[in-house]
Amino acid sequence: MFSKVIFAVIATVFLSKVSAECPNACSANGKCGAYDMCICYRNWMANDCSERICQFGLAHVDTPKGDLDSSSGKLSGPGTKVVKNDAVYPYGTTEQFPAMENSDGTVLTNTAHYYMECSNKGMCDRSSGTCACFEGYGGSACQRAECPTSADGMCSGHGVCEDIKKIAANDYGNVYKLWDEHSTMGCVCDSGYEGADCSSRSCKTGFDPLYYDDYQNVRYSNWTYQIYTKEATINVGPSTAHKSMFGNANTAKGNYSLIFYDASGEDWETSPISIEATCDHVIAALEGIPNGVIPGNSVNCYKHDMSKVGRLTDNNGEWWGGGARTGAAGLEPYIPIFDTGMNVKAKFTISFPMNPGKLKQIKINKYLDGTRPTLFSTEDTSTLAWNIYPNGFSGEDTDYVNDECEGVLVTLTRDTNYHKLTGIDVQEMKALKRCLGDSNGVSTDNVDVYNWDHGSQNNPHLIKLVDATQDDSLMNNEPATVLCNTMTSTVDLEQDSTVGAYDTGYCSGKNPPGFYTVIWYDESINLFKTLTPVAQNYRSDTKFHVYTTTGYLQQVNEESIAFTSTSGMTSDEKIASYHTNVIHLSNYSHAARPGDQKIRSDFFGQLDCETNPIGMNGALECLNKDDKIMIFQVGNVSDATFGGMSATNLHMNPTYPNIYTVKKIGRELNVDNDMSEDQRHQIVLDMNVNFDYRYTGDTTAGTGDGSYATVYKFIPGKSKYNYVAQCSNRGICNTESGICECFHGYTNDNCDTQNALAL
């Protein structure tokens, strides 16, 4: 009897234990805890731990989760955590938007894109723990906004899918560090394809045949490259004071190739070019690129004679090179930078008249045999290097200065401290004032019945001058140039001993592209002065057509200095800074500018809209990526007027300035802790520069040279004309075949030819 009682008690206890077991024994995915509740293992959930938790990623969209604690009423804010110890949110979560913290535990305000299951762009399959992503999203946590995919594959099989961080880095080293740096994806299309999914074929590009006429000419890519060393040099030439240095022996040996970029950005490499090459060799290598990328008999070339290179100016600020030729230079054209420490071994200027558009800058490759350099120096320690730059004649897709001032022809004259527009009669002066119009985008300060303003240091007038030489019988009524297709198709011009010019080959300079200059009106002499030394390469009787723009130049910040080198640089550092595409920024002494607003202590000349918007620290404008700018030295800090510059200031500016595009702007990381704030604030341009603006560090009025360069933003007007386009604006691109369907009256594979037979 006693044993039966004991058995009954034990059975009762056993049955009570069974009835207290957690649901489904927690599915073997958790532990049974107090109150018959499962404590699920990591990545499992539900009351019996039978459901999987999917992966988390940064949410593409944040949404309120609702009344999680069933408290009713208004949802609690991001600072109140609820549902702690939940399997999905073990540290709690919020009913509204997330309360994000940094690594120090500090709560961040106004934040979003918190870690969410399936990144809030998919549904979790609880049986497998995998995310079923919404269309357009992918990844184990739906964390990527993916590239388009078609039957031909991702990016239609004609591109690669990259995240936005890498795309930015490949774009002139831009930095993208927002929440979606690895989440937002995009197609980088192969050459010849375009569109978000790279499914559309590109058509051939051409110049619009209705754009150019007798005077309005196309602008095409024009590059100068020079290969140099810094070896010991000797003086040569008739004047050691005004001649370049030239080495005892050419220690540069071997060959190199040129990398050319077509209108779609595809790179093409030439066959090897010897360091001893002539223009014929360079032209043959470029025109020999396969597939007709560069049409035959189209490349123009000029090999610079390094024994006859002149300084930019002599000791009196005069241009030494002369200017005896119509539409061409005297001795050595287009020398923006001269340094006796550079021993130039080969220097060429090349242009591509039949390759339309704004092309990417060419490159030099010296590694034609794997990692072994095929272009080298026999010096014990090689100092071989090179520069590449456009000297004011770069290609373009859009003409921003395209309004011809009809009936106006000007000449250029050099004065002591400035160059000026001359040869303008009374009627032409009236017409020019009407054409110039407004220089600052504010019509209320215009003057005279011509509704124009004089221009100022803050807002000078931008114009384009096109050589109008039509009566030079020597060159068959066309301007002359040394930039020719072959060295055999030239004409010898007589020597002009007055400027030291020498016999050389010139050829017909058909359709001169024109060059920019900046002007303002000086009432004291009733003439227009130029900011660049434009008169130095032309005869005083060479006439020019004038083109104006409805756009205008705006000095970005009166308190900012732009420079490429500093006075404290060593000789080697200075040479390395030449023809860079990086501009540094600083601010000059506020004490030198009485009456100005107070400058913040953290202002170092930066011009970007993010850290120094309009109205802050002297900002008249601000810059964003892809803005157009020009850079000039305008004089001393103490100058009261725009016309107060000296000859030194004038000749620091290039004869032929470029309009640059801002590709990157900001404050660089000080990785090695060896950069000053002046060097950290930078603008990266789309092309290398053809000037050297030096920062002395002393900008106080009346002390040191006090010179500086300043950045102007070019704000295009309504009259701009996009004259380089697929199918030359005279046809429709068939994006399936990549073939132009030309309008009636136009033909050729890019529709750039007018033809009556095509009607």
Secondary structure as GFF3:
##gff-version 3
##sequence-region A 1 759
A	DSSP	alpha_helix	2	19	.	.	.	ID=ss1
A	DSSP	three_ten_helix	23	28	.	.	.	ID=ss2
A	DSSP	beta_strand	30	32	.	.	.	ID=ss3
A	DSSP	three_ten_helix	34	36	.	.	.	ID=ss4
A	DSSP	beta_strand	38	40	.	.	.	ID=ss5
A	DSSP	beta_strand	44	45	.	.	.	ID=ss6
A	DSSP	beta_strand	51	52	.	.	.	ID=ss7
A	DSSP	beta_strand	56	58	.	.	.	ID=ss8
A	DSSP	beta_strand	115	117	.	.	.	ID=ss9
A	DSSP	three_ten_helix	118	120	.	.	.	ID=ss10
A	DSSP	beta_strand	122	125	.	.	.	ID=ss11
A	DSSP	beta_strand	130	133	.	.	.	ID=ss12
A	DSSP	beta_strand	137	138	.	.	.	ID=ss13
A	DSSP	beta_strand	144	145	.	.	.	ID=ss14
A	DSSP	beta_strand	149	150	.	.	.	ID=ss15
A	DSSP	beta_strand	153	154	.	.	.	ID=ss16
A	DSSP	three_ten_helix	155	157	.	.	.	ID=ss17
A	DSSP	beta_strand	159	163	.	.	.	ID=ss18
A	DSSP	alpha_helix	164	169	.	.	.	ID=ss19
A	DSSP	beta_strand	185	189	.	.	.	ID=ss20
A	DSSP	beta_strand	193	194	.	.	.	ID=ss21
A	DSSP	beta_strand	200	201	.	.	.	ID=ss22
A	DSSP	beta_strand	205	207	.	.	.	ID=ss23
A	DSSP	beta_strand	222	229	.	.	.	ID=ss24
A	DSSP	beta_strand	233	235	.	.	.	ID=ss25
A	DSSP	beta_strand	245	247	.	.	.	ID=ss26
A	DSSP	beta_strand	252	261	.	.	.	ID=ss27
A	DSSP	beta_strand	267	269	.	.	.	ID=ss28
A	DSSP	beta_strand	273	274	.	.	.	ID=ss29
A	DSSP	alpha_helix	279	287	.	.	.	ID=ss30
A	DSSP	three_ten_helix	290	292	.	.	.	ID=ss31
A	DSSP	beta_strand	300	303	.	.	.	ID=ss32
A	DSSP	three_ten_helix	306	308	.	.	.	ID=ss33
A	DSSP	beta_strand	343	351	.	.	.	ID=ss34
A	DSSP	beta_strand	363	365	.	.	.	ID=ss35
A	DSSP	beta_strand	375	377	.	.	.	ID=ss36
A	DSSP	beta_strand	385	389	.	.	.	ID=ss37
A	DSSP	beta_strand	398	399	.	.	.	ID=ss38
A	DSSP	beta_strand	403	414	.	.	.	ID=ss39
A	DSSP	beta_strand	419	422	.	.	.	ID=ss40
A	DSSP	alpha_helix	426	436	.	.	.	ID=ss41
A	DSSP	three_ten_helix	443	445	.	.	.	ID=ss42
A	DSSP	beta_strand	461	467	.	.	.	ID=ss43
A	DSSP	three_ten_helix	473	475	.	.	.	ID=ss44
A	DSSP	beta_strand	480	481	.	.	.	ID=ss45
A	DSSP	beta_strand	491	492	.	.	.	ID=ss46
A	DSSP	beta_strand	505	508	.	.	.	ID=ss47
A	DSSP	beta_strand	515	522	.	.	.	ID=ss48
A	DSSP	beta_strand	527	530	.	.	.	ID=ss49
A	DSSP	three_ten_helix	534	537	.	.	.	ID=ss50
A	DSSP	beta_strand	544	548	.	.	.	ID=ss51
A	DSSP	beta_strand	552	555	.	.	.	ID=ss52
A	DSSP	beta_strand	560	563	.	.	.	ID=ss53
A	DSSP	beta_strand	565	566	.	.	.	ID=ss54
A	DSSP	alpha_helix	571	577	.	.	.	ID=ss55
A	DSSP	beta_strand	582	587	.	.	.	ID=ss56
A	DSSP	three_ten_helix	590	592	.	.	.	ID=ss57
A	DSSP	beta_strand	628	636	.	.	.	ID=ss58
A	DSSP	three_ten_helix	642	644	.	.	.	ID=ss59
A	DSSP	alpha_helix	647	652	.	.	.	ID=ss60
A	DSSP	beta_strand	660	667	.	.	.	ID=ss61
A	DSSP	alpha_helix	677	680	.	.	.	ID=ss62
A	DSSP	beta_strand	681	685	.	.	.	ID=ss63
A	DSSP	beta_strand	694	695	.	.	.	ID=ss64
A	DSSP	beta_strand	707	715	.	.	.	ID=ss65
A	DSSP	beta_strand	721	722	.	.	.	ID=ss66
A	DSSP	beta_strand	724	726	.	.	.	ID=ss67
A	DSSP	three_ten_helix	727	729	.	.	.	ID=ss68
A	DSSP	beta_strand	731	734	.	.	.	ID=ss69
A	DSSP	beta_strand	739	742	.	.	.	ID=ss70
A	DSSP	beta_strand	746	747	.	.	.	ID=ss71
A	DSSP	beta_strand	753	754	.	.	.	ID=ss72
A	DSSP	three_ten_helix	756	758	.	.	.	ID=ss73
###
